[in-house]
């Protein structure tokens, strides 16, 4: 049978696609957050979360959400939290006196708990579609440490992405867990809510699943559509611009072309690699990061219209991590970030900016390639050469 023409593929996609009709019906259901066009508005998400976290709000669920949120935070980050406050404390706390602050000193959400001699403050920075700026995490941490000296302090970086916070004191907390907690409310606490509250939380769950963390039913339908109309959709995607993906693909191409470099993780927002010189010296002692178990990797952070290259010490054997950080501290002129407080999971020792927000203005990938290429070649010829030589000469 001869191959179909592009036009025939598109005609069949339009005419023979009941799954697409089902998907359109799901997406056409009324949702107040979609109607107001605020599905990605961080302020609105922070308002909703603060409302759910406050036991005295008019939702009727009392302390359930705040208790579950903090318990999941504690258990998900058990290895990183070194204080004497545990999941059991968050279970036993009396939440009647909890204080929830919004935009206090520009911090998105602040949770304050007091239980006898135990006093806890939790800062939440909410990032959905915007990047960090002006060292805000460090500034917010300094404010909290100054204002709440006698409190146990926790710092939550809430985001849908697996993004490493710039300040090592902040702990990543993903929106997947928030979505699960919201769904738990709908499944188990419906009897506590009036009809309008239940419907609002249900619509919020739809938004989280559809736009922030993904929707299993929608994903399944999309896979069915793609399987059935793969060639037509590939044709459509061919003409759909995605600058972040194009930047990632170009970076991967540049890395693969260099015989000295080894591509480790070819992602869209995080492209990790190392050099042969480093790889021959460093043992694979990482846990819970790259499948290669490499504990030291360069990473291009490619999101929010910025492209930054960093060298990270990842999670893994702590003695080996300590040896690495001391090695980098011994050469501060090259590893300017090494002397910061050592992160429990990730610690950047080197950073080089490739693209700024203004570089993306009215640009496509062909405009960006020369800029990326210039910085990449400069990195190879200057900093990477020095880094490789340092490892060859000093690492034992």
Helices and strands as residue ranges (DSSP letters): H 6-15, H 18-27, H 32-35, H 42-53, H 64-76, H 87-92, G 95-97, E 99-104, E 107-115, E 118-127, H 136-147, E 152-159, E 171-174, H 175-188, G 190-192, H 195-207, I 208-212, H 216-228, H 230-238, H 243-257, E 261-266, E 270-275, H 276-279, E 296-303, E 306-313, H 318-329, E 347-355, G 357-360, H 365-378, I 379-384, H 385-394
